[in-house]
Amino acid sequence: MKSLAKKMQRFLVSEDGPTAVEYAVMLALIVIVCLTAISSVGTATSTTFSNIAGSL
């Protein structure tokens, strides 16, 4: 039981846990921005091709 308590104490004191969380949050934000940009470009491209098809 002491071993588990010491491991928990080391985990809480170390900087590895918060750093991993920060990287995960940054990755999530980057993914959201990329998906939004891809969706926007896809919609604009679809509209452009529809306009071209209608003109032909």
N, CA, C and O atoms as CSV, one atom per row, in Angstrom:
chain,resi,resn,atom,element,x,y,z
A,1,MET,N,N,0.814,-1.185,0.000
A,1,MET,CA,C,0.000,0.000,0.000
A,1,MET,C,C,0.860,1.252,0.000
A,1,MET,O,O,0.505,2.254,-0.621
A,2,LYS,N,N,1.996,1.197,0.700
A,2,LYS,CA,C,2.890,2.347,0.739
A,2,LYS,C,C,3.449,2.623,-0.644
A,2,LYS,O,O,3.660,3.776,-1.020
A,3,SER,N,N,3.687,1.561,-1.398
A,3,SER,CA,C,4.225,1.721,-2.738
A,3,SER,C,C,3.247,2.497,-3.618
A,3,SER,O,O,3.657,3.360,-4.394
A,4,LEU,N,N,1.955,2.191,-3.496
A,4,LEU,CA,C,0.935,2.895,-4.278
A,4,LEU,C,C,0.870,4.360,-3.864
A,4,LEU,O,O,0.743,5.241,-4.715
A,5,ALA,N,N,0.955,4.620,-2.580
A,5,ALA,CA,C,0.917,5.996,-2.082
A,5,ALA,C,C,2.130,6.778,-2.586
A,5,ALA,O,O,2.001,7.943,-2.963
A,6,LYS,N,N,3.290,6.155,-2.594
A,6,LYS,CA,C,4.495,6.837,-3.076
A,6,LYS,C,C,4.396,7.111,-4.573
A,6,LYS,O,O,4.811,8.172,-5.040
A,7,LYS,N,N,3.845,6.156,-5.329
A,7,LYS,CA,C,3.681,6.361,-6.768
A,7,LYS,C,C,2.717,7.511,-7.051
A,7,LYS,O,O,2.960,8.328,-7.939
A,8,MET,N,N,1.628,7.568,-6.295
A,8,MET,CA,C,0.665,8.652,-6.469
A,8,MET,C,C,1.289,9.998,-6.122
A,8,MET,O,O,1.057,10.994,-6.807
A,9,GLN,N,N,2.075,10.021,-5.063
A,9,GLN,CA,C,2.728,11.267,-4.662
A,9,GLN,C,C,3.706,11.717,-5.736
A,9,GLN,O,O,3.751,12.900,-6.073
A,10,ARG,N,N,4.491,10.787,-6.277
A,10,ARG,CA,C,5.423,11.141,-7.348
A,10,ARG,C,C,4.695,11.637,-8.585
A,10,ARG,O,O,5.146,12.579,-9.237
A,11,PHE,N,N,3.573,11.010,-8.913
A,11,PHE,CA,C,2.800,11.419,-10.078
A,11,PHE,C,C,2.256,12.836,-9.894
A,11,PHE,O,O,2.314,13.655,-10.812
A,12,LEU,N,N,1.728,13.118,-8.702
A,12,LEU,CA,C,1.158,14.437,-8.450
A,12,LEU,C,C,2.213,15.532,-8.409
A,12,LEU,O,O,1.932,16.674,-8.775
A,13,VAL,N,N,3.426,15.200,-7.969
A,13,VAL,CA,C,4.493,16.190,-7.884
A,13,VAL,C,C,5.153,16.406,-9.246
A,13,VAL,O,O,5.588,17.516,-9.553
A,14,SER,N,N,5.229,15.362,-10.058
A,14,SER,CA,C,5.935,15.472,-11.337
A,14,SER,C,C,5.178,16.364,-12.305
A,14,SER,O,O,3.987,16.617,-12.127
A,15,GLU,N,N,5.859,16.829,-13.311
A,15,GLU,CA,C,5.289,17.713,-14.324
A,15,GLU,C,C,4.769,16.938,-15.528
A,15,GLU,O,O,4.201,17.549,-16.434
A,16,ASP,N,N,4.936,15.638,-15.575
A,16,ASP,CA,C,4.554,14.859,-16.744
A,16,ASP,C,C,3.040,14.822,-16.962
A,16,ASP,O,O,2.584,14.898,-18.103
A,17,GLY,N,N,2.270,14.708,-15.907
A,17,GLY,CA,C,0.820,14.638,-16.019
A,17,GLY,C,C,0.223,15.892,-16.642
A,17,GLY,O,O,-0.483,15.798,-17.646
A,18,PRO,N,N,0.490,17.065,-16.070
A,18,PRO,CA,C,-0.047,18.297,-16.648
A,18,PRO,C,C,0.454,18.556,-18.065
A,18,PRO,O,O,-0.292,19.084,-18.890
A,19,THR,N,N,1.684,18.201,-18.361
A,19,THR,CA,C,2.224,18.412,-19.693
A,19,THR,C,C,1.463,17.563,-20.707
A,19,THR,O,O,1.142,18.037,-21.797
A,20,ALA,N,N,1.178,16.329,-20.360
A,20,ALA,CA,C,0.430,15.451,-21.261
A,20,ALA,C,C,-0.976,16.002,-21.496
A,20,ALA,O,O,-1.484,15.943,-22.615
A,21,VAL,N,N,-1.594,16.528,-20.465
A,21,VAL,CA,C,-2.927,17.105,-20.608
A,21,VAL,C,C,-2.885,18.328,-21.504
A,21,VAL,O,O,-3.771,18.511,-22.339
A,22,GLU,N,N,-1.883,19.160,-21.349
A,22,GLU,CA,C,-1.744,20.352,-22.195
A,22,GLU,C,C,-1.578,19.953,-23.659
A,22,GLU,O,O,-2.188,20.556,-24.542
A,23,TYR,N,N,-0.766,18.951,-23.913
A,23,TYR,CA,C,-0.589,18.496,-25.291
A,23,TYR,C,C,-1.895,17.933,-25.852
A,23,TYR,O,O,-2.207,18.156,-27.021
A,24,ALA,N,N,-2.650,17.220,-25.049
A,24,ALA,CA,C,-3.920,16.659,-25.504
A,24,ALA,C,C,-4.915,17.768,-25.840
A,24,ALA,O,O,-5.645,17.669,-26.826
A,25,VAL,N,N,-4.946,18.813,-25.032
A,25,VAL,CA,C,-5.848,19.946,-25.299
A,25,VAL,C,C,-5.430,20.660,-26.575
A,25,VAL,O,O,-6.276,21.006,-27.400
A,26,MET,N,N,-4.130,20.883,-26.744
A,26,MET,CA,C,-3.648,21.532,-27.973
A,26,MET,C,C,-3.981,20.690,-29.196
A,26,MET,O,O,-4.406,21.230,-30.217
A,27,LEU,N,N,-3.797,19.388,-29.113
A,27,LEU,CA,C,-4.101,18.505,-30.230
A,27,LEU,C,C,-5.590,18.549,-30.561
A,27,LEU,O,O,-5.965,18.580,-31.733
A,28,ALA,N,N,-6.431,18.553,-29.544
A,28,ALA,CA,C,-7.873,18.622,-29.772
A,28,ALA,C,C,-8.255,19.924,-30.463
A,28,ALA,O,O,-9.078,19.918,-31.378
A,29,LEU,N,N,-7.674,21.028,-30.042
A,29,LEU,CA,C,-7.964,22.321,-30.679
A,29,LEU,C,C,-7.497,22.347,-32.127
A,29,LEU,O,O,-8.199,22.866,-32.994
A,30,ILE,N,N,-6.333,21.797,-32.394
A,30,ILE,CA,C,-5.822,21.751,-33.766
A,30,ILE,C,C,-6.739,20.907,-34.641
A,30,ILE,O,O,-7.034,21.289,-35.773
A,31,VAL,N,N,-7.189,19.772,-34.134
A,31,VAL,CA,C,-8.094,18.901,-34.901
A,31,VAL,C,C,-9.406,19.625,-35.193
A,31,VAL,O,O,-9.929,19.531,-36.304
A,32,ILE,N,N,-9.939,20.342,-34.212
A,32,ILE,CA,C,-11.196,21.076,-34.419
A,32,ILE,C,C,-11.019,22.151,-35.485
A,32,ILE,O,O,-11.884,22.315,-36.347
A,33,VAL,N,N,-9.917,22.881,-35.437
A,33,VAL,CA,C,-9.661,23.923,-36.434
A,33,VAL,C,C,-9.503,23.305,-37.819
A,33,VAL,O,O,-10.035,23.835,-38.795
A,34,CYS,N,N,-8.785,22.200,-37.917
A,34,CYS,CA,C,-8.600,21.537,-39.218
A,34,CYS,C,C,-9.925,21.035,-39.771
A,34,CYS,O,O,-10.197,21.215,-40.958
A,35,LEU,N,N,-10.747,20.417,-38.952
A,35,LEU,CA,C,-12.037,19.926,-39.421
A,35,LEU,C,C,-12.939,21.068,-39.871
A,35,LEU,O,O,-13.650,20.940,-40.868
A,36,THR,N,N,-12.916,22.167,-39.155
A,36,THR,CA,C,-13.717,23.330,-39.541
A,36,THR,C,C,-13.240,23.890,-40.870
A,36,THR,O,O,-14.053,24.218,-41.734
A,37,ALA,N,N,-11.933,24.001,-41.041
A,37,ALA,CA,C,-11.385,24.526,-42.294
A,37,ALA,C,C,-11.708,23.599,-43.460
A,37,ALA,O,O,-12.100,24.067,-44.529
A,38,ILE,N,N,-11.549,22.312,-43.272
A,38,ILE,CA,C,-11.829,21.348,-44.344
A,38,ILE,C,C,-13.310,21.382,-44.712
A,38,ILE,O,O,-13.659,21.318,-45.891
A,39,SER,N,N,-14.170,21.482,-43.717
A,39,SER,CA,C,-15.605,21.557,-43.976
A,39,SER,C,C,-15.949,22.818,-44.766
A,39,SER,O,O,-16.747,22.772,-45.702
A,40,SER,N,N,-15.355,23.920,-44.392
A,40,SER,CA,C,-15.614,25.189,-45.077
A,40,SER,C,C,-15.131,25.148,-46.520
A,40,SER,O,O,-15.843,25.578,-47.427
A,41,VAL,N,N,-13.937,24.638,-46.732
A,41,VAL,CA,C,-13.391,24.536,-48.085
A,41,VAL,C,C,-14.218,23.561,-48.921
A,41,VAL,O,O,-14.465,23.807,-50.101
A,42,GLY,N,N,-14.641,22.470,-48.316
A,42,GLY,CA,C,-15.456,21.491,-49.032
A,42,GLY,C,C,-16.785,22.072,-49.470
A,42,GLY,O,O,-17.239,21.813,-50.584
A,43,THR,N,N,-17.410,22.852,-48.610
A,43,THR,CA,C,-18.681,23.483,-48.955
A,43,THR,C,C,-18.493,24.498,-50.079
A,43,THR,O,O,-19.294,24.550,-51.013
A,44,ALA,N,N,-17.442,25.298,-49.989
A,44,ALA,CA,C,-17.174,26.293,-51.033
A,44,ALA,C,C,-16.869,25.610,-52.363
A,44,ALA,O,O,-17.325,26.071,-53.410
A,45,THR,N,N,-16.123,24.542,-52.338
A,45,THR,CA,C,-15.789,23.808,-53.558
A,45,THR,C,C,-17.040,23.187,-54.172
A,45,THR,O,O,-17.229,23.230,-55.388
A,46,SER,N,N,-17.874,22.621,-53.343
A,46,SER,CA,C,-19.111,22.019,-53.830
A,46,SER,C,C,-19.999,23.070,-54.492
A,46,SER,O,O,-20.576,22.819,-55.549
A,47,THR,N,N,-20.107,24.222,-53.885
A,47,THR,CA,C,-20.903,25.312,-54.456
A,47,THR,C,C,-20.331,25.754,-55.791
A,47,THR,O,O,-21.082,25.982,-56.739
A,48,THR,N,N,-19.019,25.878,-55.880
A,48,THR,CA,C,-18.373,26.296,-57.127
A,48,THR,C,C,-18.633,25.289,-58.233
A,48,THR,O,O,-18.975,25.675,-59.350
A,49,PHE,N,N,-18.477,24.003,-57.940
A,49,PHE,CA,C,-18.722,22.980,-58.960
A,49,PHE,C,C,-20.197,22.938,-59.368
A,49,PHE,O,O,-20.510,22.696,-60.534
A,50,SER,N,N,-21.089,23.168,-58.429
A,50,SER,CA,C,-22.512,23.200,-58.766
A,50,SER,C,C,-22.810,24.375,-59.696
A,50,SER,O,O,-23.585,24.234,-60.643
A,51,ASN,N,N,-22.208,25.517,-59.438
A,51,ASN,CA,C,-22.397,26.682,-60.302
A,51,ASN,C,C,-21.859,26.435,-61.700
A,51,ASN,O,O,-22.485,26.821,-62.687
A,52,ILE,N,N,-20.700,25.792,-61.787
A,52,ILE,CA,C,-20.098,25.482,-63.085
A,52,ILE,C,C,-20.973,24.488,-63.831
A,52,ILE,O,O,-21.205,24.653,-65.029
A,53,ALA,N,N,-21.454,23.474,-63.157
A,53,ALA,CA,C,-22.323,22.471,-63.788
A,53,ALA,C,C,-23.616,23.120,-64.269
A,53,ALA,O,O,-24.126,22.760,-65.331
A,54,GLY,N,N,-24.147,24.057,-63.516
A,54,GLY,CA,C,-25.362,24.738,-63.923
A,54,GLY,C,C,-25.146,25.626,-65.138
A,54,GLY,O,O,-26.039,25.785,-65.971
A,55,SER,N,N,-23.954,26.201,-65.232
A,55,SER,CA,C,-23.637,27.078,-66.358
A,55,SER,C,C,-23.469,26.270,-67.651
A,55,SER,O,O,-23.770,26.763,-68.737
A,56,LEU,N,N,-22.998,25.058,-67.532
A,56,LEU,CA,C,-22.784,24.225,-68.724
A,56,LEU,C,C,-24.112,23.709,-69.202
A,56,LEU,O,O,-24.172,22.985,-70.196
